[in-house]
Every structure is written in structure tokens, then in C-alpha cells.
Amino acid sequence: GTAGEDGQFKVTIDLQKAGTKLEVVATDNAGNESETTTLFVKDATAPEKPLVNEVTDKDTSVTGHAEAESKVEVKIKGSVIGTESAGEDGQYQVIIDAQKAGTELVIVATDNSGNASDETPVVVKDVTAPEKPEVSTVSDKDTNITGLAEAGSKIEVKVNGVVIGTGKAEQDRKYQVTIRVQKAGTVLTVIAIDTAENESESVTIKVIDKTAPSFLTVNTVSDKSKEVTGKTEAGATVSVLIGTKIYPAKFDTSGNFKVIIPVQKAGTKVIVTAKDAAGNSVAKTITVIDKTAPVVPSVTTVTDLIKVVTGKAEAGAIVTVTIGTKKYIVKADIKGNYQVTIPVQKAGTKLLVTAKDAAGNISAAKSVIVIDKTAPLAPKIKTAVKSTTKEVSGTAEAYSTITIKVGKKVIGTAKADSKGKFKVKIKAQKKKTVLSVTATDRAKNVSKVVTVKVK
């Protein structure tokens, strides 16, 4: 180039690399050259912004690539937390303290001429798994699982690897996951997954049994039973409480049980309890029923003259008098006394008397025969009795015994036949002797006296 009148000059050249040696010579119009001035090309170009590898919340260094031998600085909000020089190959490693996930780091490369690159930002990546969640007890009645986990984390509940419910931990770390009711003994696996998809260690919890045995059936127990039987959940333990006494059960794998007990009175309360392995129990109270028939009622004499049957039976029992096809019923009083009104019955009639208690048990029947208390009609004498008569005949009640007396002395007897005819042999009596004739039936009832005067 040519210098101006003021000596200023400008020479256009190609761009040269920083550090290139330049020689400048001035030549006047006579061709005389000045001394040579040596210049070096100054570095005024900023390095390219550095490349940065992924930084996690577990890393204690930042690595990447920058301009060879440049100074690499790592900053947080303008504050330098680490410095290191890049190697001749441009690789660098800056030692830092591990930073929280989400922290923004800024990396700058500065060359030896003090030119600083543009900043390269990088956010610290979360690669730290959440702590394993805390899980509250879960029973076979629960429809929710609760506990504590990392705030904001997603909670998954699995059974055999299959997710059965999800939820989210709130800022207070509390979570609640809705699930279907699970069977006792089911193993649940619970994990927490943070927003960076890091999974916690799993927590396993077994569903506990809070459900009482699903059923308990007890067969009827009577005042004649020596055992209590029934069926309940397989594996449950059965016991019977009577008063203060406890009787254990024998049972099979199907849940059938049998408990040996002493014979109990009707009305006794029996409490049967079935308890599963987890201690849940169900109880049933049964009342011993009356299966014992009342004792046979007593019956006072029944004659062919009375209209009331009386006697004693179990207190409060229903007393039935059966005569042929007819039944006559009354209730015994609190002392067991009873009175049953019946029509007057013929001698020889058979009565059956039973007592039925409140439980419907009927006693054996008491058989009673109506006895004869009716005197026969007075016999009729057909013989004209003379001082020579040695046989007196007539009619009376069939089969009755005819007795002839003189005063208190019996002078002859005979038995009437089935038609009532009789003949009584006597010794001949003096004239005007008075004979007293009676008929005595088989029940020993004596008729009125018939008198006959010997002619």
C-alpha cells in the first residue's frame, strides 16, 4: 500500500492465523528501504462454545470437549464451582461437588488470549432412585394402600408383577393407592418412581387376615346330646363354652367339627366359637332343646260315676285324655295338677292319658280302665218260697253273685248266667222266715236287698 501525506497507510492482506509473523518495510521514491518492522497476528477470535457430556446428580466432574488448552470454567448462577484446562486434544474434566438434580450448570471456555466462548448450559440429570416407600398395614378388607414416599413420586402396587393400582405422593410425602380387596396372604409389591423415571427399591407386604371365618353352622343340640357338631372354615379352631367350661373340638380338613360335652339341661345356652389362624373369630349361641318326654302322668281312679279325670303331670304340660276317637284336653297348672272333664263312661271303658311338654315331647300313655261303681239292680225272685222250698230262682245282673241270708247268716249263693238267670239252693226254712236276697256284681257292688217271707 502507499502511505498518505500524513504517513498513514493501509495494506489489504488475506486473514492470517493468530501468531503469524508479519514483516513490514517502507520504500521511498528513490527505492530506499526502511528497516524491517516485525509484527505477530493477535488472537481476537473467541473459542467455540464447549461441548458438555451429560451430568448427573451422582457425578463429581464435568467432562466434554473445548478449544485445545483453553481454560474451562463451570459456573452456577455466575459463581465458578470448578476450573480446568482442556488438553491438546480438547478434552477436559472439571472436578465439582455432586449437584442436586435440576441444577443448571454453565460451562465457558476461555482461550490463552482471554477470549471467552459462548456459554453452554446443562441441567443436572436425576439418576438417583427414590428411597423405598413406607407402606402401612394392608388387610383383606382394605381398598386403599397408604404410606409415605418421595414427594411427587408415582406409586405402583403390583401382585405377581401385574400393576393393580397407582397413586402419587403429595408434597407431605403421603400417598393413597386404591386397589381391589385382596385375599389374606397375598404378597403386594410397592415401588416409588420419581419424575426422572428412577425406580426405588421395592417393598413387599403380605395382606393380613382381618376377616372372621365366613360361616359357622351348628347342628341342633338337645338335652340328650353328648356332642356338638357342625361345620366352619377349614383350619379354624372351634371351642364350645358352657357356663365357665370350655370344650375343645376335633375337626377335619374340610372344616367339620365335633365337640364332646356332658349332657345338658334343656334351655342351657351353648356358645360355639370358630377362630382362624389370624385370630379372627365368629361365635354362635344356641339353646339346648328339650327332647325328653314328660314322665307318664298319674291318674286318680276313674269310675263309671264321675265326669272328671284328675291327676298329676309335668308342670304346664298339655294333658290329653283319649276315649275311643274322642280327645279331651286341658293344661296342667304350675304344680302339675290337672282336671279333665269327660262324659260319664261305662265301666270297663279304656282311657289313655298323655302329657305333652312345651317342646312338643309327648309322654308314654297311661292306660286307665273305668271301674264299676254302680250297684246292680235288685234281683227279681220268681220262686214262690214255701217251707218246703229248697231252690230259689229269678233274674239279676248277668254274672252277678246272688246271696240269700236269714238275718246275717248266708244260707245260699249262686251266680247268675250270661242272661242273668240264677238258681240258689237253700235249706227249707220255717214259715214266716224272712229271706234277704242281694246281687253283687263283679266289681263287688251290692244291689238293694229284696226280702221274701216264707209261706
C-alpha positions in Angstrom: 0.0 0.0 0.0 1.0 3.6 -0.2 1.4 6.0 2.7 -0.6 9.2 2.5 0.7 12.7 3.0 0.1 12.2 6.7 2.1 9.0 6.7 -0.9 6.8 7.3 -1.1 3.7 5.2 -3.4 0.7 4.8 -2.4 -2.5 3.2 -5.0 -5.2 2.4 -3.9 -8.7 3.2 -5.5 -12.1 3.5 -6.7 -13.1 7.0 -3.8 -14.8 8.9 -3.8 -17.2 11.7 -3.2 -15.9 15.2 0.5 -15.8 15.9 1.6 -15.5 12.3 4.8 -13.3 11.9 4.4 -10.3 9.6 7.3 -8.1 8.3 6.6 -4.5 7.3 9.1 -2.5 5.1 8.7 1.1 3.8 10.4 2.0 0.4 10.7 5.7 -0.6 10.5 7.1 -4.1 14.3 6.6 -4.5 13.9 2.9 -3.8 15.5 3.1 -0.4 14.0 0.5 2.2 13.5 1.2 5.8 14.4 -1.2 8.5 12.0 -4.1 8.8 9.3 -4.0 11.4 8.2 -7.4 12.7 4.5 -8.0 13.8 2.6 -11.0 15.0 -1.1 -11.6 14.3 -3.1 -11.2 17.5 -5.8 -13.8 18.6 -9.1 -12.0 18.8 -11.5 -15.0 18.0 -13.5 -16.4 20.8 -13.4 -20.2 21.1 -16.4 -22.2 20.0 -18.7 -22.9 23.0 -17.6 -26.1 24.6 -19.4 -29.4 24.3 -20.5 -30.9 27.5 -21.3 -34.5 28.3 -24.4 -35.5 30.4 -24.0 -34.5 34.1 -26.0 -36.5 36.7 -26.7 -35.9 40.4 -24.1 -38.5 41.2 -21.2 -37.0 39.1 -18.3 -35.2 40.7 -16.8 -33.9 37.4 -18.0 -32.3 34.3 -16.4 -33.6 31.0 -16.5 -32.6 27.4 -14.6 -31.0 24.5 -13.4 -27.4 24.1 -10.7 -25.4 22.3 -7.3 -27.1 22.9 -5.6 -25.7 26.0 -8.4 -23.3 26.8 -9.4 -22.7 30.4 -12.8 -24.4 31.1 -15.0 -23.0 33.9 -18.1 -24.5 35.4 -20.5 -22.0 37.0 -23.8 -22.0 38.9 -25.6 -18.7 38.8 -22.4 -16.9 37.9 -20.3 -18.5 40.6 -17.4 -20.7 39.5 -17.5 -24.1 41.1 -14.7 -25.7 39.1 -11.9 -24.8 36.6 -9.6 -27.0 34.5 -7.7 -26.6 31.2 -8.5 -28.6 28.1 -5.8 -30.9 26.8 -4.1 -30.6 23.5 -6.9 -32.9 22.2 -9.5 -30.5 23.6 -10.8 -33.0 26.1 -11.4 -31.6 29.6 -12.6 -32.8 33.0 -13.6 -30.3 35.7 -13.8 -31.6 39.3 -17.0 -30.4 41.1 -19.1 -31.4 44.1 -22.1 -33.6 43.2 -25.1 -31.3 42.5 -28.8 -31.7 43.0 -30.9 -32.9 40.1 -32.3 -30.0 38.2 -29.4 -27.6 38.9 -28.3 -25.7 35.8 -24.6 -25.6 35.2 -23.0 -23.1 32.8 -19.7 -24.1 31.0 -17.4 -21.5 29.4 -14.1 -21.9 27.6 -11.5 -19.1 27.6 -8.5 -19.2 25.3 -5.0 -18.0 26.1 -5.8 -14.6 24.7 -8.6 -14.1 27.1 -11.4 -14.7 24.5 -14.4 -16.3 26.2 -16.7 -18.7 24.4 -20.4 -18.6 24.4 -21.9 -20.4 27.5 -23.0 -24.0 27.3 -25.8 -24.7 29.8 -26.5 -28.2 31.1 -29.1 -29.4 33.6 -28.0 -31.9 36.2 -29.9 -35.1 35.4 -31.7 -37.1 38.2 -30.3 -40.6 38.3 -30.8 -41.2 42.0 -33.6 -43.6 42.8 -36.1 -42.5 45.4 -35.9 -44.1 48.8 -38.1 -47.2 49.1 -41.6 -46.2 50.2 -43.1 -46.8 53.6 -46.3 -48.9 53.5 -49.0 -49.1 56.1 -50.5 -52.5 57.1 -52.9 -53.9 54.5 -55.7 -56.3 55.4 -58.1 -58.4 53.4 -60.8 -55.7 54.0 -58.8 -52.7 52.7 -59.5 -51.0 49.4 -56.6 -48.5 49.9 -52.9 -48.7 50.4 -51.3 -45.8 52.3 -47.9 -44.7 53.3 -45.0 -42.3 52.7 -42.7 -41.8 49.7 -40.7 -39.2 47.9 -42.8 -36.1 47.2 -44.2 -36.1 43.7 -43.2 -39.7 43.0 -45.6 -42.2 41.4 -46.5 -45.2 43.5 -47.2 -48.5 41.9 -48.7 -51.5 43.6 -48.2 -54.9 42.0 -49.3 -58.5 42.5 -47.2 -61.1 40.7 -45.7 -58.4 38.5 -49.1 -57.0 37.5 -49.9 -53.4 38.5 -53.2 -53.4 40.5 -53.1 -49.7 41.4 -51.2 -46.4 41.1 -51.1 -43.2 43.1 -49.0 -40.1 43.7 -47.1 -38.9 46.8 -48.2 -35.4 47.8 -45.8 -32.7 49.0 -46.2 -34.0 52.5 -45.0 -37.4 51.1 -48.3 -39.1 51.9 -49.9 -41.3 49.3 -53.0 -43.4 48.8 -53.5 -46.1 46.2 -56.9 -47.5 45.5 -57.0 -51.3 45.0 -59.5 -54.1 44.9 -59.8 -56.1 48.1 -57.1 -58.8 48.2 -57.1 -62.2 49.8 -55.2 -62.7 53.1 -51.7 -63.9 52.4 -51.4 -62.1 49.0 -48.0 -60.5 48.6 -48.1 -56.9 47.4 -45.0 -55.2 45.9 -44.8 -51.4 46.2 -42.4 -49.1 44.4 -41.9 -45.3 44.0 -40.9 -43.8 40.6 -39.7 -40.2 40.6 -40.3 -37.7 37.8 -37.0 -38.8 36.1 -38.4 -42.4 36.0 -35.9 -43.7 38.6 -37.4 -46.6 40.5 -37.0 -47.2 44.2 -36.2 -50.5 45.7 -39.4 -52.5 46.1 -41.2 -53.0 49.4 -43.2 -56.3 49.8 -46.0 -56.6 52.2 -48.4 -59.5 52.9 -52.1 -58.9 53.2 -53.1 -59.8 56.7 -56.3 -61.7 57.6 -58.9 -59.5 59.3 -61.9 -61.5 58.1 -63.6 -63.8 60.6 -64.4 -67.3 59.3 -67.0 -66.9 56.6 -69.5 -69.3 58.1 -70.3 -71.3 61.2 -73.1 -73.8 61.3 -74.0 -75.7 64.4 -76.4 -78.7 64.4 -79.2 -79.0 66.9 -78.2 -79.8 70.5 -80.8 -81.5 72.7 -80.9 -82.5 76.3 -79.9 -85.9 75.2 -76.8 -84.9 73.1 -73.3 -85.7 74.2 -71.6 -83.8 71.4 -71.9 -80.5 69.5 -71.3 -80.9 65.7 -71.2 -78.5 62.8 -69.0 -77.0 60.0 -66.9 -74.0 59.7 -63.9 -72.6 57.7 -61.2 -75.2 57.1 -58.4 -74.8 59.5 -60.4 -72.8 62.1 -60.2 -73.7 65.7 -63.5 -74.4 67.3 -64.4 -74.4 71.0 -67.6 -74.6 73.0 -68.3 -72.6 76.1 -71.0 -73.8 78.6 -71.1 -71.6 81.7 -67.4 -71.3 82.6 -66.3 -74.6 81.0 -64.6 -74.7 77.6 -64.6 -77.8 75.5 -62.2 -78.1 72.5 -63.2 -79.5 69.2 -61.9 -82.2 67.0 -62.2 -81.3 63.3 -61.1 -82.5 59.9 -59.5 -80.7 57.0 -62.9 -79.9 55.5 -64.0 -77.8 58.5 -66.3 -80.4 60.1 -66.0 -80.4 63.8 -67.2 -82.4 66.8 -67.1 -81.3 70.5 -67.7 -83.8 73.2 -69.8 -82.3 76.1 -71.7 -83.5 79.1 -75.5 -83.9 78.6 -77.1 -80.5 79.3 -80.5 -79.5 80.5 -83.0 -78.1 78.1 -82.7 -74.3 77.9 -78.9 -74.2 78.6 -77.0 -71.7 76.4 -74.1 -73.1 74.5 -71.6 -70.7 72.8 -69.7 -72.1 69.8 -66.7 -70.1 68.6 -64.6 -70.6 65.4 -61.2 -68.8 65.3 -59.0 -68.7 62.3 -55.2 -68.7 62.3 -55.1 -64.9 62.3 -57.2 -64.8 65.5 -60.4 -63.6 63.8 -63.4 -65.3 65.3 -67.1 -65.8 64.8 -69.5 -67.0 67.5 -72.9 -68.5 67.6 -75.1 -69.1 70.6 -77.6 -72.0 70.6 -80.1 -73.2 73.2 -80.3 -76.8 74.2 -83.7 -78.0 73.1 -86.0 -80.3 75.0 -86.1 -83.8 73.6 -87.1 -85.6 76.8 -90.7 -86.7 77.0 -92.5 -85.9 80.2 -93.0 -88.6 82.7 -96.2 -90.6 82.4 -99.0 -88.7 84.1 -100.6 -90.1 87.2 -104.4 -90.7 87.1 -106.7 -91.0 90.0 -109.4 -93.7 89.9 -111.9 -93.3 87.2 -115.3 -94.8 87.8 -118.5 -95.1 85.9 -120.0 -92.4 88.1 -117.5 -89.5 87.6 -117.3 -86.7 84.9 -113.7 -85.5 85.8 -110.4 -87.2 85.3 -107.7 -85.9 87.7 -104.1 -86.5 88.4 -100.6 -85.0 88.1 -98.3 -84.4 85.2 -95.3 -82.2 84.3 -96.0 -78.6 85.3 -97.6 -76.7 82.4 -98.0 -79.8 80.2 -100.9 -80.3 77.9 -102.8 -83.3 79.2 -104.9 -85.3 76.8 -107.5 -87.9 77.7 -108.4 -90.1 74.7 -111.6 -92.2 74.8 -112.0 -94.1 71.6 -111.7 -91.4 68.9 -112.6 -88.5 71.3 -109.9 -86.4 72.9 -110.4 -84.2 76.0 -107.6 -81.7 76.6 -106.5 -79.4 79.5 -103.3 -77.7 80.7 -101.7 -78.7 84.0 -101.1 -75.9 86.4 -97.7 -74.8 87.7 -97.7 -77.6 90.2 -98.7 -80.2 87.6 -102.3 -80.8 88.8 -104.9 -81.2 86.1 -108.6 -81.8 85.8 -110.1 -83.0 82.5 -113.9 -83.0 82.1 -115.3 -86.1 80.3 -118.7 -87.6 79.8 -119.6 -90.4 82.3 -118.2 -93.6 80.9 -119.3 -97.2 81.2 -117.3 -99.5 83.5 -114.6 -101.2 81.5 -114.0 -98.3 79.2 -110.3 -97.8 78.4 -108.9 -94.2 78.8 -105.4 -93.2 77.5 -103.9 -90.2 79.3 -100.7 -88.4 77.9 -98.8 -85.2 78.7 -97.1 -83.0 76.1 -94.5 -80.5 77.3 -93.8 -77.0 75.8 -91.2 -78.5 73.4 -93.8 -80.9 72.0 -92.5 -84.0 73.6 -95.3 -86.5 74.4 -95.1 -88.9 77.3 -96.0 -92.5 77.1 -99.7 -93.1 77.6 -101.2 -94.0 80.9 -103.9 -96.6 80.4 -106.9 -96.4 82.8 -109.9 -98.7 82.9 -113.2 -97.2 84.1 -114.1 -99.1 87.2 -117.6 -100.2 88.1 -119.1 -98.3 91.0 -122.8 -98.8 90.0 -124.7 -101.2 92.1 -126.7 -103.9 90.2 -130.5 -103.7 90.2 -132.1 -105.6 92.9 -132.7 -109.2 91.9 -136.2 -110.4 90.9 -137.4 -113.6 92.7 -139.7 -115.8 90.6 -140.0 -118.7 93.1 -142.9 -118.8 95.5 -140.9 -119.7 98.6 -142.6 -122.2 100.9 -141.4 -124.1 104.0 -140.6 -126.9 101.6 -138.6 -124.8 99.0 -135.0 -125.8 98.6 -134.2 -123.7 95.5 -134.8 -120.1 94.8 -134.7 -118.8 91.2 -135.0 -115.5 89.5 -133.1 -112.9 87.4 -130.4 -110.3 88.2 -127.5 -108.6 86.6 -125.6 -111.1 84.3 -122.7 -112.8 86.1 -123.7 -111.2 89.4 -123.5 -113.3 92.6 -126.8 -113.9 94.3 -126.7 -114.1 98.1 -129.6 -115.2 100.3 -129.4 -114.5 104.0 -131.6 -115.1 107.1 -130.6 -112.3 109.3 -126.8 -112.1 109.0 -126.4 -115.8 108.1 -125.9 -116.7 104.5 -128.0 -119.7 103.6 -127.2 -119.9 99.9 -125.3 -118.3 97.0 -125.2 -118.8 93.2 -124.0 -117.0 90.2 -126.3 -115.6 87.5 -125.6 -116.7 84.0 -124.9 -114.6 80.9 -128.7 -113.9 80.7 -129.0 -113.0 84.3 -130.9 -116.2 85.4 -130.0 -117.7 88.6 -130.9 -120.7 90.9 -129.8 -120.7 94.5 -130.1 -123.9 96.6 -131.1 -123.4 100.2 -132.3 -125.4 103.1 -136.0 -125.5 103.7 -137.0 -122.6 106.0 -139.8 -122.3 108.5 -142.9 -120.4 107.7 -142.7 -116.7 108.1 -138.9 -116.7 107.9 -137.7 -113.6 106.1 -135.1 -114.2 103.4 -132.8 -111.3 102.3 -131.7 -111.5 98.7 -128.9 -109.3 97.1 -127.0 -109.3 93.8 -123.2 -108.5 93.9 -121.6 -107.6 90.6 -118.0 -108.4 89.6 -116.9 -105.0 90.9 -118.3 -106.0 94.4 -121.1 -103.5 94.1 -124.1 -104.8 96.1 -127.7 -104.3 95.0 -130.5 -103.2 97.2 -132.0 -106.0 99.4 -135.1 -107.9 98.3 -136.9 -109.6 101.1 -139.1 -112.7 100.7 -141.3 -114.2 103.5 -141.5 -118.0 103.6 -145.2 -119.1 103.2 
